[in-house]
Amino acid sequence: MTPKEALNILDETVIGNLELKIVLSNAIEKQIPKKCKKFKDVCSCGYGVFPHMNFCSQCGQALDWSDTE
């Protein structure tokens, strides 16, 4: 199951507990790799990262190092 599939299932199954849904959604979204900002050395949380890192050590966000340009 991919993180995006997990988010879809979460939307369909967690009813009534908004706080739980927010916490789970945030945790799942961190598993979806995101590109870094500013010359590829800063995570979306603002913490400095290096190309050998798969996850930000500050916030846990999965990092996408692929070049699409």
N, C-alpha and C positions, 0 to 999 in steps of 0.2 A: 504494500500500500504506500502510495506517495503522500507527502505532507498535504498536497492540495486535495487529494481524495479524503484524507482524514478530516480536513476542515469542512468538506461537504457533509460528511457523515455527522460531524459534531453539530452542524447547523440543523440537521434533521432530527437528531436524537436528544440533545440537551434542551429541555423545555422547562421554563420556570425559574431556573437558578442562573440569573444573568452574571453574577460575580464568577461563578464556576466556569461559565462559558467564555468569559473574557480571559481568565487565567489560562485555560486550556488553549484558546485560540492564539494567545501570545506565545505560548510554549511551542506550539506546532509551527507558527509562522517563522520562528527563529531557525527551524530546520530547513527552510527554503533558502538556498544560497542567494545572496545579494551582492551586487558589485560594490566595490569600495569607492569612496569619494576622493577627490583631490589627488590626482597622480597615483591612485591605487594604493595609498598608504594610510588611509583613515577609514575606519568602519563607520557605518551609519550612526553609531552612538557617539562618534567623535574620538574614539580611542585609536591609537596608532597600531597598525598591524603590519606583518611582513609576509611576503609571497609564500613562504613555507607553511603558513598557518591555514588550517582548514576552518577554524572557528575563532571568533574574537574572544580573547581571554577575559575581557571586561564584561561583555553582555551575553556571550554565547551564540551570537548570530553566525550561521553558516556563511562562509565567504565564497564568492564566485570570482576566480582569477582568470577566467577565459577572456581572450581578446576578441572583441566583435568588430573592432574598427578596421 
